[in-house]
Amino acid sequence: MRTFAIPTLLLSLAAGCGGSYAVVDGEVAGKGLNDINTVMFGGPFIIITDAQLDCLDVAFVTRHYSQGEAVTDFDFRLLQFAFSDPEVNSGVYNLAGESSVTAKYLVQTDGAFAEYRGREGNLEVDDLEEDKFALGIFDVSFDEGSLSGDYQAEWCRNLKDN
């Protein structure tokens, strides 16, 4: 019994330590999100971006942006999910209308910022370990295209409800 319990415990611990990743298919306004470098969650947000960011670099993430105004001094493509609750929660969320989770695709190139709003789809947070990781799948439709995929996000305390 003891030899079975130790490997099972190690596998359980390793499940949350595999690091963050995301696979995203699709495009919005002709712009995909293929070269993913950062996947994080914290506060009410889950973010997936091509920018190489650490937890201190994500303070620009907020619920509200001004179209056309640069939010950082670097280029990026970022898929953002924002919960109406102050924290990310596990479950299945419909993204249509006045839902409890919103989706946005943010693109900044050469100082020009564009925000695309998700109109329908689903976000699933299948497994959530507070202050460690969140993982699940998503499928989001925008007026300008769609994005779908799966993710495992690492926790970041700097993602806050600004």
N, C-alpha and C positions, 0 to 999 in steps of 0.2 A: 504494500500500500504506500509506503513512504517513497519508493522509487518512482511510482506513478505521480504522486503529488508534486514532487519537485519539478519535473519537466513541464507539467501542466501549469504550475505557477510561473515558471520562466516564460512560457509561451504567452500567457496572459499579460505579463508585464511587457513583453516585447511588442505586443500588438499596438500599444500606444507610443512606442519609441521608434517607429519606423521612419520618422521624419515627415515633413510636410511635402505634399505633391498635389498636382491637379492635372487632369487631362481635359482639355476643352476643345470641342468641335464647333464649327460654324463661324459666321462673320456678322458683324453689325456695321453697316455703312461701308462695306468692303474691307473692314479691318478685323482680322482674327486675333486670337490670343493663344499663340502656339508655343512661344518660348517662355514658359512660366518659371519665374525665379523666386517668388514669394507667395506663400499661402498662409494667412493668419486669421485668427478670430479673437475677439475680446469685446467687452461691453456689448453693444447691440449689433456688432458688425462681423461679417465674414468677408475677407477680401482675397482675390486671386489676381496677381499682376505679373507682368513681364519684367518689371523693375527689380533690381537686386536691392532689397531693403532689409534693414534690421528693425527691431521693435521701436527704436527711437525715431526712425524715419517716417512713421505713419501718422504723425500728429495732424497732418492735413486732412485725413479722412473725416468726413462729417455727413450729416443727413442732407445738408443744403449747400449747393454750389451756385455760383453766378456764371451763367453761360458766357463763354468767350474770355473770362478772366483766368489767367494762369494760376494754378494752386500750388505749384512747386517750381523749382528751377531746373527740373529734369523732365525728359519725355517719358511717357508711360502709357500703357493700356491696362485698365483695371476693371474687373467685375466686382461689384459691391452688393452685398445683401445687407439690409438694415432691418432689424426687428423693432417693432413698436415698444416692446418690453425693454427694460434697461440691460438685459443679458440675452445672449443666444440660448435658445432652448431646443431640446431634441423634439422631433416630430415631423409631420408632413405639412407643408404650408403651400396654399394656393396663392399665386402672385397677382391675380387679377383684381382690378378695382381697388376698393379700400381695404386691402388685406392687412394682416398683422406683420407682413414682411414685404419690403419693396426691393426691387432689383434695379441697378443702374450699371451702365457700361460707360466708363470715363476714358477719354482719349486726350492726351496732351502731346502735341507735336510742335516743336519750334515756338513755344510760348502760346500757341493757340489751343484753347481748351474746349472740348465738346462733351456734352452729357446726353446720353440716350437712356430713356426710361423703359424698363420692362413693362409690358402690357398684360402678359398672361404667362402661365407656366406653373412649375412646381419647384420647390426647394425641399429636399429631405435632409434632415440632420439625424442620421441613423444611430450614431454613437457619439456621446459627449462626455468627456471627462473634464470636469471643472479645473481650470488652471493648467491643463495639459494639452488636450487635442479635441477636435471635432471632425467627424467624417460623414460623408453622405454623397448625394447626387443632386443634379439640377437640370432643368430644361426651361429656358426662358425665351419668350418671343418678344421682340421689339418691333416697332414700325419699320425699322431699317434692316431687319434680319433676325437671327436667332443664335443662341449659344446653349450648348448642353455638355454635360460631362460629369466627372466625379472628382472628389477632393478629400484630402486629409489636411486640416489646418492646425498649425501650432498656436498655442495661446500667446497673446501679447497684451500686457497690461496697459500699454500706451494707446490702444484703440478704445476711445472713450466717447461718450455722447456729448459732443460739444454744443 
